[in-house]
């Protein structure tokens, strides 16, 4: 995002709109507690390929 003094003053409202709609929203997503769980537990399946896991789960099906 350009700095306010780098653009003509007539575009000040556009910068405000962009900051309100996108910049703050993007920073709010990083604080989302659900998104903070991303990657949690990835070590549990680190030693097993996805296909092997599915095959093992399906082996008990009748």
N, CA, C and O atoms as CSV, one atom per row, in Angstrom:
chain,resi,resn,atom,element,x,y,z
A,1,UNK,N,N,0.846,-1.164,0.000
A,1,UNK,CA,C,0.000,0.000,0.000
A,1,UNK,C,C,0.897,1.234,0.000
A,1,UNK,O,O,1.802,1.343,0.827
A,2,UNK,N,N,0.658,2.137,-0.896
A,2,UNK,CA,C,1.495,3.334,-0.929
A,2,UNK,C,C,1.240,4.226,0.282
A,2,UNK,O,O,0.169,4.196,0.888
A,3,UNK,N,N,2.221,4.994,0.605
A,3,UNK,CA,C,2.062,5.961,1.695
A,3,UNK,C,C,1.228,7.125,1.192
A,3,UNK,O,O,1.239,7.446,0.003
A,4,UNK,N,N,0.513,7.744,2.097
A,4,UNK,CA,C,-0.406,8.818,1.729
A,4,UNK,C,C,0.311,9.953,0.990
A,4,UNK,O,O,-0.259,10.541,0.071
A,5,UNK,N,N,1.542,10.266,1.375
A,5,UNK,CA,C,2.249,11.374,0.720
A,5,UNK,C,C,2.830,10.980,-0.643
A,5,UNK,O,O,3.399,11.826,-1.332
A,6,UNK,N,N,2.697,9.720,-1.037
A,6,UNK,CA,C,3.202,9.263,-2.336
A,6,UNK,C,C,2.139,9.312,-3.424
A,6,UNK,O,O,2.448,9.088,-4.594
A,7,UNK,N,N,0.904,9.599,-3.064
A,7,UNK,CA,C,-0.181,9.646,-4.049
A,7,UNK,C,C,-0.855,11.015,-4.006
A,7,UNK,O,O,-0.785,11.709,-2.992
A,8,UNK,N,N,-1.502,11.403,-5.093
A,8,UNK,CA,C,-2.210,12.696,-5.093
A,8,UNK,C,C,-3.274,12.733,-3.995
A,8,UNK,O,O,-3.875,11.712,-3.662
A,9,UNK,N,N,-3.490,13.902,-3.450
A,9,UNK,CA,C,-4.437,14.047,-2.340
A,9,UNK,C,C,-5.848,13.633,-2.729
A,9,UNK,O,O,-6.636,13.248,-1.865
A,10,UNK,N,N,-6.180,13.705,-4.012
A,10,UNK,CA,C,-7.533,13.323,-4.431
A,10,UNK,C,C,-7.801,11.830,-4.231
A,10,UNK,O,O,-8.953,11.399,-4.285
A,11,UNK,N,N,-6.749,11.037,-4.000
A,11,UNK,CA,C,-6.929,9.596,-3.800
A,11,UNK,C,C,-6.901,9.203,-2.324
A,11,UNK,O,O,-6.823,8.018,-1.999
A,12,UNK,N,N,-6.964,10.184,-1.438
A,12,UNK,CA,C,-6.943,9.895,0.000
A,12,UNK,C,C,-8.091,9.011,0.436
A,12,UNK,O,O,-7.898,8.105,1.247
A,13,UNK,N,N,-9.290,9.257,-0.090
A,13,UNK,CA,C,-10.440,8.426,0.273
A,13,UNK,C,C,-10.263,6.989,-0.195
A,13,UNK,O,O,-10.705,6.056,0.475
A,14,UNK,N,N,-9.621,6.810,-1.335
A,14,UNK,CA,C,-9.370,5.458,-1.844
A,14,UNK,C,C,-8.419,4.710,-0.915
A,14,UNK,O,O,-8.619,3.526,-0.648
A,15,UNK,N,N,-7.394,5.387,-0.427
A,15,UNK,CA,C,-6.479,4.753,0.524
A,15,UNK,C,C,-7.192,4.386,1.815
A,15,UNK,O,O,-6.949,3.321,2.383
A,16,UNK,N,N,-8.077,5.273,2.282
A,16,UNK,CA,C,-8.845,4.980,3.493
A,16,UNK,C,C,-9.739,3.764,3.293
A,16,UNK,O,O,-9.830,2.897,4.162
A,17,UNK,N,N,-10.396,3.710,2.141
A,17,UNK,CA,C,-11.263,2.576,1.833
A,17,UNK,C,C,-10.459,1.274,1.810
A,17,UNK,O,O,-10.870,0.275,2.398
A,18,UNK,N,N,-9.326,1.293,1.137
A,18,UNK,CA,C,-8.494,0.096,1.053
A,18,UNK,C,C,-8.048,-0.361,2.442
A,18,UNK,O,O,-8.103,-1.548,2.763
A,19,UNK,N,N,-7.608,0.587,3.254
A,19,UNK,CA,C,-7.154,0.241,4.603
A,19,UNK,C,C,-8.284,-0.344,5.435
A,19,UNK,O,O,-8.067,-1.282,6.203
A,20,UNK,N,N,-9.478,0.193,5.294
A,20,UNK,CA,C,-10.623,-0.294,6.063
A,20,UNK,C,C,-11.072,-1.674,5.602
A,20,UNK,O,O,-11.350,-2.546,6.426
A,21,UNK,N,N,-11.141,-1.874,4.304
A,21,UNK,CA,C,-11.683,-3.123,3.762
A,21,UNK,C,C,-10.693,-4.276,3.723
A,21,UNK,O,O,-11.086,-5.432,3.881
A,22,UNK,N,N,-9.423,-3.982,3.517
A,22,UNK,CA,C,-8.477,-5.074,3.278
A,22,UNK,C,C,-7.345,-5.173,4.290
A,22,UNK,O,O,-7.043,-6.272,4.754
A,23,UNK,N,N,-6.724,-4.084,4.639
A,23,UNK,CA,C,-5.569,-4.150,5.528
A,23,UNK,C,C,-5.978,-4.616,6.909
A,23,UNK,O,O,-5.342,-5.514,7.460
A,24,UNK,N,N,-6.997,-4.048,7.475
A,24,UNK,CA,C,-7.436,-4.458,8.820
A,24,UNK,C,C,-8.019,-5.860,8.806
A,24,UNK,O,O,-7.821,-6.622,9.752
A,25,UNK,N,N,-8.732,-6.208,7.749
A,25,UNK,CA,C,-9.324,-7.543,7.658
A,25,UNK,C,C,-8.234,-8.604,7.596
A,25,UNK,O,O,-8.353,-9.650,8.235
A,26,UNK,N,N,-7.188,-8.353,6.845
A,26,UNK,CA,C,-6.099,-9.323,6.740
A,26,UNK,C,C,-5.411,-9.519,8.079
A,26,UNK,O,O,-5.065,-10.648,8.428
A,27,UNK,N,N,-5.204,-8.456,8.834
A,27,UNK,CA,C,-4.555,-8.611,10.124
A,27,UNK,C,C,-5.480,-9.301,11.127
A,27,UNK,O,O,-4.998,-9.986,12.029
A,28,UNK,N,N,-6.782,-9.138,10.990
A,28,UNK,CA,C,-7.727,-9.806,11.880
A,28,UNK,C,C,-7.709,-11.314,11.650
A,28,UNK,O,O,-7.882,-12.082,12.596
A,29,UNK,N,N,-7.499,-11.750,10.398
A,29,UNK,CA,C,-7.451,-13.179,10.098
A,29,UNK,C,C,-6.282,-13.858,10.805
A,29,UNK,O,O,-6.390,-15.016,11.206
A,30,UNK,N,N,-5.184,-13.157,10.958
A,30,UNK,CA,C,-4.036,-13.772,11.602
A,30,UNK,C,C,-4.268,-13.980,13.088
A,30,UNK,O,O,-3.566,-14.774,13.716
A,31,UNK,N,N,-5.234,-13.285,13.657
A,31,UNK,CA,C,-5.538,-13.430,15.074
A,31,UNK,C,C,-6.683,-14.412,15.324
A,31,UNK,O,O,-7.056,-14.647,16.474
A,32,UNK,N,N,-7.232,-14.974,14.277
A,32,UNK,CA,C,-8.347,-15.902,14.387
A,32,UNK,C,C,-7.888,-17.168,15.113
A,32,UNK,O,O,-6.928,-17.806,14.682
A,33,UNK,N,N,-8.554,-17.539,16.204
A,33,UNK,CA,C,-8.107,-18.712,16.963
A,33,UNK,C,C,-8.207,-20.019,16.181
A,33,UNK,O,O,-7.421,-20.937,16.413
A,34,UNK,N,N,-9.151,-20.113,15.270
A,34,UNK,CA,C,-9.248,-21.327,14.453
A,34,UNK,C,C,-8.069,-21.408,13.490
A,34,UNK,O,O,-7.459,-22.466,13.335
A,35,UNK,N,N,-7.749,-20.287,12.843
A,35,UNK,CA,C,-6.615,-20.276,11.919
A,35,UNK,C,C,-5.290,-20.487,12.648
A,35,UNK,O,O,-4.324,-20.970,12.057
A,36,UNK,N,N,-5.245,-20.132,13.906
A,36,UNK,CA,C,-4.028,-20.329,14.690
A,36,UNK,C,C,-3.738,-21.813,14.897
A,36,UNK,O,O,-2.607,-22.175,15.220
A,37,UNK,N,N,-4.728,-22.672,14.718
A,37,UNK,CA,C,-4.547,-24.119,14.884
A,37,UNK,C,C,-3.890,-24.778,13.674
A,37,UNK,O,O,-3.566,-25.965,13.710
A,38,UNK,N,N,-3.695,-24.013,12.609
A,38,UNK,CA,C,-3.116,-24.567,11.381
A,38,UNK,C,C,-1.766,-25.212,11.681
A,38,UNK,O,O,-0.886,-24.597,12.284
A,39,UNK,N,N,-1.623,-26.444,11.254
A,39,UNK,CA,C,-0.376,-27.169,11.440
A,39,UNK,C,C,-0.276,-27.916,12.759
A,39,UNK,O,O,0.659,-28.690,12.964
A,40,UNK,N,N,-1.215,-27.694,13.639
A,40,UNK,CA,C,-1.179,-28.368,14.931
A,40,UNK,C,C,-1.346,-29.874,14.735
A,40,UNK,O,O,-2.287,-30.310,14.072
A,41,UNK,N,N,-0.471,-30.644,15.287
A,41,UNK,CA,C,-0.562,-32.093,15.193
A,41,UNK,C,C,-0.003,-32.688,13.918
A,41,UNK,O,O,-0.167,-33.883,13.671
A,42,UNK,N,N,0.658,-31.873,13.098
A,42,UNK,CA,C,1.158,-32.406,11.828
A,42,UNK,C,C,2.207,-33.491,12.044
A,42,UNK,O,O,2.429,-34.322,11.163
A,43,UNK,N,N,2.841,-33.492,13.188
A,43,UNK,CA,C,3.825,-34.521,13.480
A,43,UNK,C,C,3.210,-35.890,13.710
A,43,UNK,O,O,3.903,-36.904,13.628
A,44,UNK,N,N,1.909,-35.930,13.999
A,44,UNK,CA,C,1.242,-37.212,14.243
A,44,UNK,C,C,1.242,-38.105,13.009
A,44,UNK,O,O,1.283,-39.330,13.124
A,45,UNK,N,N,1.194,-37.489,11.823
A,45,UNK,CA,C,1.135,-38.262,10.589
A,45,UNK,C,C,2.402,-38.108,9.758
A,45,UNK,O,O,2.406,-38.435,8.571
A,46,UNK,N,N,3.456,-37.622,10.357
A,46,UNK,CA,C,4.685,-37.347,9.614
A,46,UNK,C,C,5.319,-38.618,9.056
A,46,UNK,O,O,5.963,-38.572,8.007
A,47,UNK,N,N,5.150,-39.738,9.729
A,47,UNK,CA,C,5.811,-40.975,9.302
A,47,UNK,C,C,4.915,-41.895,8.485
A,47,UNK,O,O,5.296,-43.032,8.208
A,48,UNK,N,N,3.738,-41.430,8.096
A,48,UNK,CA,C,2.803,-42.282,7.372
A,48,UNK,C,C,2.245,-41.539,6.171
A,48,UNK,O,O,1.760,-40.415,6.296
A,49,UNK,N,N,2.316,-42.166,5.020
A,49,UNK,CA,C,1.776,-41.566,3.802
A,49,UNK,C,C,0.249,-41.546,3.876
A,49,UNK,O,O,-0.361,-42.397,4.523
A,50,UNK,N,N,-0.347,-40.586,3.222
A,50,UNK,CA,C,-1.806,-40.436,3.260
A,50,UNK,C,C,-2.517,-41.684,2.754
A,50,UNK,O,O,-3.494,-42.125,3.359
A,51,UNK,N,N,-2.045,-42.254,1.661
A,51,UNK,CA,C,-2.690,-43.456,1.121
A,51,UNK,C,C,-2.594,-44.632,2.083
A,51,UNK,O,O,-3.541,-45.408,2.211
A,52,UNK,N,N,-1.465,-44.766,2.756
A,52,UNK,CA,C,-1.315,-45.845,3.740
A,52,UNK,C,C,-2.275,-45.658,4.908
A,52,UNK,O,O,-2.845,-46.629,5.405
A,53,UNK,N,N,-2.455,-44.428,5.342
A,53,UNK,CA,C,-3.376,-44.130,6.437
A,53,UNK,C,C,-4.806,-44.495,6.048
A,53,UNK,O,O,-5.518,-45.142,6.816
A,54,UNK,N,N,-5.220,-44.081,4.865
A,54,UNK,CA,C,-6.585,-44.374,4.411
A,54,UNK,C,C,-6.771,-45.883,4.261
A,54,UNK,O,O,-7.806,-46.420,4.655
A,55,UNK,N,N,-5.795,-46.558,3.704
A,55,UNK,CA,C,-5.862,-48.011,3.533
A,55,UNK,C,C,-6.004,-48.693,4.890
A,55,UNK,O,O,-6.787,-49.631,5.034
A,56,UNK,N,N,-5.253,-48.227,5.879
A,56,UNK,CA,C,-5.323,-48.807,7.224
A,56,UNK,C,C,-6.700,-48.566,7.848
A,56,UNK,O,O,-7.251,-49.459,8.492
A,57,UNK,N,N,-7.252,-47.383,7.663
A,57,UNK,CA,C,-8.563,-47.073,8.217
A,57,UNK,C,C,-9.642,-47.927,7.564
A,57,UNK,O,O,-10.562,-48.389,8.239
A,58,UNK,N,N,-9.536,-48.137,6.265
A,58,UNK,CA,C,-10.554,-48.902,5.548
A,58,UNK,C,C,-10.437,-50.406,5.756
A,58,UNK,O,O,-11.375,-51.146,5.460
A,59,UNK,N,N,-9.310,-50.861,6.257
A,59,UNK,CA,C,-9.122,-52.306,6.418
A,59,UNK,C,C,-10.122,-52.903,7.403
A,59,UNK,O,O,-10.406,-54.098,7.312
A,60,UNK,N,N,-10.657,-52.146,8.317
A,60,UNK,CA,C,-11.620,-52.652,9.282
A,60,UNK,C,C,-13.065,-52.620,8.801
A,60,UNK,O,O,-13.968,-53.067,9.507
A,61,UNK,N,N,-13.282,-52.096,7.605
A,61,UNK,CA,C,-14.649,-52.017,7.060
A,61,UNK,C,C,-15.132,-53.416,6.689
A,61,UNK,O,O,-14.353,-54.256,6.238
A,62,UNK,N,N,-16.402,-53.650,6.882
A,62,UNK,CA,C,-17.002,-54.939,6.515
A,62,UNK,C,C,-17.748,-54.845,5.219
A,62,UNK,O,O,-18.315,-55.837,4.760
